[in-house]
């Protein structure tokens, strides 16, 4: 599960709630209830990835890559609390520092899928980056808010390309949530049409007349790609998730075996938190 996304989602969806010390806890309380709901629903093995630090190695590659700037203090302060609470609840937590939560999801999914005992790996996040990790019907992506699950056929239907082309696709169209713009003129339709045929950036012919795909202004697109190929390759590096992160040795380490003794104190703290009757105006809209 993408703990960072879930924390954002619950922060903007729920009224404020503060504990006896005046600290905001509503989003953490909401994520915890959601995770426990998954376990009560039958999930036996679960891990939650978080951005312990919002910045990652990608910030050193592209100066405009996303940072923690602008995140509301009441939201940012709940990241360490989320990690503490979930660990106390007996849930495996992957707090990322050098890498991002998305990298942990990708690495964890691949490692779990390599175990023959695992029937299916479900990556719980709507982030389009994770579409690159989908494999057939074995590794799938679930948007828990819309309750839509994407297998490989679903990824192709949504983006027009296979999962292995997702980093190339994002390099061309850009990803505003991560802070890189893509290439001028390259939209979703043209990028999908070209990559559906050539799969990767380096396989796209320099001469647009060799493309033979339905892409508007192909000549201009080819010129832009030729002139900005190095930038496109950099953006693909930003979009490519790392799967070489050691997270666990055996999938049984992800099994939920019940809460730890420390969990009772968190439960009492949350039960005593005072909830506002309505959500503040400034928190009505969640970010993409």
C-alpha positions in Angstrom: 0.0 0.0 0.0 1.1 3.5 -0.8 1.1 5.1 2.7 2.0 8.5 1.4 -1.0 8.7 -0.9 -3.3 7.3 1.7 -2.2 9.9 4.2 -2.8 12.7 1.7 -6.2 11.2 0.8 -7.4 10.9 4.3 -6.1 14.3 5.3 -8.1 16.1 2.7 -11.2 13.9 3.1 -11.6 13.9 6.9 -12.4 16.6 9.4 -9.6 17.7 11.7 -9.0 15.7 14.9 -6.5 16.6 17.6 -5.2 14.6 20.5 -4.9 15.9 24.0 -1.6 17.6 23.2 -3.2 19.4 20.2 -1.5 17.4 17.5 -3.4 16.6 14.4 -4.1 12.8 14.1 -7.2 12.5 11.8 -5.4 11.3 8.7 -3.3 8.7 10.6 -6.4 7.5 12.3 -8.2 7.2 8.9 -5.3 5.3 7.3 -5.0 2.9 10.3 -8.8 2.1 10.1 -8.4 1.5 6.3 -5.4 -0.8 6.8 -7.2 -2.8 9.5 -10.2 -2.9 7.3 -8.1 -4.6 4.6 -6.9 -7.2 7.2 -10.4 -7.8 8.5 -11.4 -8.3 4.8 -9.0 -11.1 4.4 -5.6 -9.6 3.6 -3.0 -11.9 5.2 0.3 -10.3 4.0 0.6 -6.5 3.8 3.2 -3.8 3.8 2.9 0.0 3.7 5.5 2.1 2.0 5.9 5.8 3.1 8.1 8.7 2.1 9.9 9.2 5.4 11.6 12.1 3.6 9.7 13.6 0.6 12.9 14.3 -1.3 14.8 11.4 -2.9 17.8 10.7 -5.2 15.7 12.1 -8.1 16.0 15.6 -6.7 19.7 15.5 -7.6 18.9 14.6 -11.2 16.2 17.2 -11.9 16.0 20.4 -9.9 12.3 20.8 -10.3 11.4 17.3 -9.0 8.8 17.3 -6.3 9.8 18.3 -2.7 8.0 18.7 0.6 7.6 22.4 0.0 4.0 23.6 0.3 2.8 20.5 2.3 0.7 21.7 5.2 2.5 21.3 8.6 -0.5 19.4 10.1 -0.1 16.8 7.2 3.7 16.6 7.2 3.8 16.0 11.0 1.7 12.9 10.6 4.2 11.0 8.5 6.3 9.8 11.4 3.2 9.1 13.4 1.8 6.9 10.7 4.9 4.8 10.6 4.9 4.4 14.4 1.2 3.5 14.6 1.3 1.0 11.8 4.4 -0.7 13.2 2.7 -0.9 16.6 -0.3 -2.4 14.8 2.0 -5.2 13.6 2.0 -4.0 10.0 5.3 -4.0 8.0 6.3 -0.5 7.1 8.9 0.6 4.5 9.9 4.2 5.3 11.9 5.5 2.4 14.7 8.0 2.7 17.0 7.8 -0.4 14.3 6.3 -2.5 10.5 6.9 -2.8 7.6 5.0 -1.5 6.8 4.2 -5.2 10.2 2.5 -5.5 9.5 0.4 -2.4 6.1 -0.7 -3.9 7.8 -1.7 -7.1 10.6 -3.6 -5.4 8.3 -5.3 -3.0 5.8 -6.3 -5.6 8.5 -7.9 -7.8 10.1 -9.7 -4.9 6.7 -11.1 -3.7 5.7 -12.2 -7.2 8.9 -14.2 -7.4 7.7 -16.5 -4.7 5.7 -19.4 -6.2 3.5 -19.5 -3.1 2.1 -16.1 -3.9 -1.1 -16.2 -6.0 -1.4 -12.5 -6.7 0.3 -9.2 -5.7 -1.9 -6.1 -5.4 -0.3 -2.7 -5.5 -2.7 -0.3 -3.8 -2.1 3.1 -5.3 -3.6 5.2 -8.1 -0.2 6.5 -9.1 0.4 6.0 -12.8 4.1 5.3 -12.2 3.2 2.0 -10.7 1.5 0.8 -13.9 5.0 -0.2 -15.1 5.0 -2.9 -12.5 1.9 -4.7 -13.6 2.5 -8.2 -15.0 -0.3 -10.1 -16.6 -2.9 -10.8 -13.9 -0.2 -11.7 -11.3 0.8 -8.2 -10.3 -2.1 -5.8 -10.5 -2.7 -2.2 -9.5 -5.7 -1.3 -7.4 -7.1 2.2 -7.0 -8.8 1.8 -3.6 -10.8 5.1 -4.0 -12.5 4.1 -7.3 -12.2 0.4 -6.6 -10.8 -0.2 -10.1 -8.2 -2.9 -10.5 -5.8 -2.8 -13.5 -4.1 -5.9 -14.9 -1.9 -5.7 -17.9 -4.9 -5.6 -20.3 -6.3 -2.7 -18.2 -3.0 -0.8 -18.4 -3.0 -1.1 -22.2 -6.6 0.0 -22.3 -6.0 3.1 -20.1 -2.7 4.3 -21.5 -2.5 2.7 -24.9 0.9 1.1 -24.1 2.2 -2.0 -22.3 3.5 -1.7 -18.8 7.1 -1.8 -20.0 6.5 1.4 -22.0 5.1 3.4 -19.1 8.4 5.1 -18.1 8.9 6.1 -21.8 5.3 7.3 -22.0 5.7 9.5 -18.9 9.0 10.8 -20.2 7.2 12.2 -23.3 3.9 13.4 -21.7 5.4 14.5 -18.4 4.1 14.0 -14.8 3.1 17.3 -13.2 2.7 15.6 -9.8 6.4 14.6 -9.8 7.6 17.9 -11.3 8.8 17.1 -14.8 7.1 18.5 -17.9 7.7 16.0 -20.7 8.5 17.1 -24.2 6.6 20.0 -25.9 3.8 18.8 -28.3 3.9 15.2 -27.1 0.5 14.5 -25.8 -1.1 11.3 -24.5 -2.5 10.2 -27.9 0.7 10.7 -30.0 2.9 9.2 -27.3 0.7 6.1 -27.0 0.6 5.7 -30.8 4.3 5.9 -31.3 5.3 3.8 -28.2 2.7 1.1 -29.0 4.7 0.4 -32.1 8.3 1.1 -30.9 8.0 0.4 -27.2 11.0 2.5 -26.0 12.4 5.9 -26.8 15.7 4.7 -28.4 13.7 2.6 -30.8 11.8 5.5 -32.3 13.2 6.3 -35.7 14.6 9.8 -36.2 12.8 10.1 -39.5 9.1 10.5 -38.8 8.2 9.0 -42.2 9.3 5.6 -40.9 6.8 5.7 -38.0 3.7 4.9 -40.0 1.4 5.6 -37.0 -1.5 7.8 -36.5 0.2 10.8 -34.8 -0.7 14.4 -35.6 2.2 16.7 -36.5 4.6 13.8 -36.6 7.4 15.8 -38.2 7.3 18.4 -35.4 7.2 15.6 -32.8 10.3 13.9 -34.4 12.2 17.2 -34.5 11.4 17.9 -30.8 12.5 14.4 -29.8 15.7 14.7 -31.8 16.5 18.0 -30.2 15.5 17.0 -26.7 16.4 13.3 -26.6 18.8 13.7 -23.7 16.1 15.4 -21.7 13.6 12.6 -22.6 16.0 10.0 -21.4 16.5 11.9 -18.2 12.7 12.0 -17.6 12.5 8.3 -18.3 15.1 7.8 -15.6 13.0 9.8 -13.2 9.9 7.8 -14.1 11.6 4.4 -13.9 11.0 2.8 -10.5 13.8 1.1 -8.7 13.3 -2.6 -8.0 16.8 -3.3 -6.5 15.9 -2.3 -3.0 16.2 -5.1 -0.4 13.1 -5.0 1.7 12.5 -8.6 2.9 14.0 -12.0 2.6 10.9 -14.1 2.7 7.3 -13.2 1.9 6.3 -14.7 5.3 7.8 -11.6 6.9 4.9 -9.6 5.5 2.3 -11.8 7.3 0.2 -9.9 9.8 0.4 -11.6 13.2 -1.6 -9.1 15.3 -0.7 -5.9 17.0 2.2 -5.3 19.4 1.7 -4.4 23.1 2.5 -0.7 22.1 -0.7 -0.5 20.0 -3.1 -0.1 23.0 -1.7 3.3 23.9 -2.2 4.6 20.3 -5.7 3.3 20.3 -6.5 5.2 23.6 -4.9 8.3 22.2 -7.0 8.2 19.0 -10.2 7.4 20.9 -9.6 10.5 23.0 -8.9 12.8 20.0 -11.4 15.6 19.5 -12.9 15.8 16.0 -14.1 19.1 14.5 -17.7 19.2 13.4 -16.8 20.3 9.8 -13.7 20.4 7.6 -11.8 23.7 7.4 -12.3 25.6 4.1 -8.6 25.3 3.2 -8.8 21.5 3.1 -11.7 20.9 0.9 -9.7 19.8 -2.2 -7.2 17.1 -2.3 -4.2 17.3 -4.6 -4.0 15.0 -7.7 
